Amino acid sequence: MASPQYQPPHSALRTIGQQLRRRSWAEPWKIKMVEPIRRTTPEQREAALRGAGYNTFLLRAEDVYIDLLTDSGTSAMSDWQWAGLMLGDEAYAGSKNYYHLEDAVRRHYGYKHLIPTHQGRGAEHILSQIMIRPGDTVPGNMYFTTTRYHQEHAGGQFVDVIIDEAHDPASLHPFKGDIDLAKLERVLTTAKHVPYVCLAATVNMAGGQPISMANVRAVRGLCSRHGVPVMMDATRAVENAWFIKSRERGYSGKTCAEILLELCSQTDGCTMSGKKDPLVNIGGWLSLNDDALADRARNLVVVYEGLHTYGGMAGRDMEAMARGIEESVQDEHMQARVGQVEYLGELLQSEGVPIVLPIGGHAVYLDARRFYPKMAQDSFPAQTLAAELYLDAGVRSMERGIVSAGRDKATGRHHYPRLELVRLTIPRRVYTQAHMDVVAESVVAVHARAERPRGLRMVYEPEQLRFFQARFEPLGAGGPG
Ligand code: P61
C-alpha cells in the first residue's frame, strides 16, 4: 500500500551544502552539561576488540569513541527531568511519582491500567505469562529478541506476519512495518489458539520501519472479528506517530500526540521499554484496558518486579519518565530526533553505502550482505562489519543478523534471517551533527576496503539471547583484528 503522498527523503547526490540550505529547524534545546569522550589508537582498539571476542556488546564503554550501540537508556535527560529526580518520593507503596506516571501514560497513551516494570522485557515477561499457554501461536510484525524469547518461554510459538517488503532492504515501501492481512488471517483461522497479536510500532529488526494507521485499523478489525486482542510494543510508538504524520494521507495536520493516542486506541494494551521514546535511562511498563487481565498482571508484578506502584523503579525514575513522556510527544523533538537519523542516512546514501531504505526512526542500518556479497551468512557478515567499524575509528554499532536471530527452538539450527544488518543507533539528544559526520567518514572508509575481511567463527555461544555474550575469532588472514 504505497501512499501517493510519500516522497523518499533521500536524493543520492544531494551535497551537504544543499542539505544545510534545506534545513529550517535545529534541535529544540541547547547543551548545559557535557561528558568527555576520548579517541583511541588503532592498537588500543585492536586489543580491546580481541579482548571483547569481536562482540561490540563486550567492549568497555570507555574504549568507545562514538557509541551507537543502542538508543536504549542512552538518552540525555532535560533539566526538567533532572529537577524531577529531586522530587522522588521513595515510599515503598503509593509513591506520588507513580501517580504522575500513571497520569502521563493515560493522557498520552490512553490505556486504563499501568503496571510499572524495571524495563521493557519485564513487561514482556508478565504479558507472556498471563496470556500465553503452551501450544499457543503468537503472530507479530517481525520478531524482537526479548519479545520472542518471553513468548517462547511461556510455551508459545511466534509467527512472523509482516509484509514481504520488510525483508527487502531496498524496498521503498513507506510503511514496511505493516502486517500482511492475508498472512494474519491465515494464522487466525488455522492456529489452535492465538492469545493476542503482537503489533510493534516502528519495527526494530526491520530497520526502524513504521506501521501505518490504516494497517493498524485493519488489523484491529480483523482481530475483533476473530475475538483476538491486539497488544502493541509501544517502545518507539511516538517515532511511529511522526512517520504517520509525515507520510500518511490525512495526518500532516495532526500532532504526534494526537496520532499516538489514536494509534493506541486501536489496541488493547502495550508493553513499553521506557528507555527509548520516554527519554529515561531505565524503566518500563505494561498497560492494559481489561480489568481482570490487569489484576492478574498486578499479581505477578509483585513476584518478579516489585510492588505494583513501583515495579522495579525508584520513585525518582518514575518522575523522570513521566516528564520524559511529556517531552517525547512534542513535534519539534520528534522532528529533530528522526531528522538526525535521516541526516546520517542521507550522508551514507550519497556516498553509495548500502543501507536499509527508507531510513528508520532510531537508527541507520547497514546492509552487511551488500558490503560483503561473497561472505557466507555462517561467517557472520554483520558481526564482522560491526567489528571492522569499531577498528576503524572507535564507532560502536550492533549486529542485527544471524547472530541476533539465534536458533530455532525445535530444530536447534540457526535461524537464517534475510536481513543481515548492522545498526548505527542514535541516542536521543546526545550527539551533534559533527559526530554524525565522523561516523559517516568511518563507514565510508570501511566500505571502501570491503574486500578485506574474511568473516568470523563463533567460539562461545550462550544458550539464551546469544548475541549479547557470544565470542568470536577471525577466520583466516584479513579478518577483523
Ligand atoms: C535496543 F540487542 N531494545 O534496541 P528493554 N521491544 C523493543 C525493543 O527495542 C526493546 C525491548 C522491547 C533494545 C535493547 C536491547 O536484542 C536486544 O527495556 C522494540 O531493553 O528490556 C529493547 O526492552 C526490550 C538490545 C534488547 C538488544 C534486546 O537496543
Residues whose N, C-alpha, C, O or C-beta is under 5 A from the ligand:
A	BS01	P61	L69 T70 D71 S72 Q119 G120 R121 F144 T145 T146 N204 D233 T235 S273 K275 G283
